[in-house]
Amino acid sequence: KINEMESELNENNLDFMALNLQNSYFIEENKKLSKMNKDCFEQIKNL
């Protein structure tokens, strides 16, 4: 029973790690998009 619970905890931990990694990726992508957005806005302002 304890082994089962431990195994489940390990799986959950891996899930969290994967989500964390994905989140880090999305945060970086978001920064890039924000910068692109800002640049586009500047270009429009300068038209």
C-alpha positions in Angstrom: 0.0 0.0 0.0 2.8 2.4 0.9 4.6 1.5 -2.3 1.5 2.3 -4.3 1.2 5.7 -2.6 4.8 6.4 -3.1 4.5 5.5 -6.8 1.6 7.8 -7.1 3.4 10.7 -5.5 6.4 10.2 -7.8 4.0 10.3 -10.8 2.4 13.4 -9.5 5.8 15.0 -9.0 6.8 14.2 -12.6 3.5 15.7 -13.8 4.2 18.9 -11.8 7.8 19.0 -13.2 6.5 18.7 -16.7 3.9 21.4 -16.1 6.5 23.6 -14.6 8.7 23.2 -17.7 5.8 23.9 -20.0 4.9 26.9 -18.0 8.5 28.3 -18.2 8.4 27.8 -22.0 5.0 29.6 -22.2 6.4 32.5 -20.1 9.3 32.9 -22.5 7.1 32.8 -25.5 4.8 35.3 -23.9 7.7 37.7 -23.3 8.7 37.4 -27.0 5.1 38.1 -28.1 4.8 41.0 -25.7 8.0 42.5 -27.2 6.7 42.0 -30.8 3.4 43.6 -29.8 5.3 46.6 -28.3 7.4 46.9 -31.4 4.4 46.8 -33.7 2.7 49.4 -31.6 5.7 51.7 -31.9 5.8 51.2 -35.7 2.1 52.1 -35.9 2.6 55.2 -33.8 5.5 56.3 -36.1 3.4 56.0 -39.3 
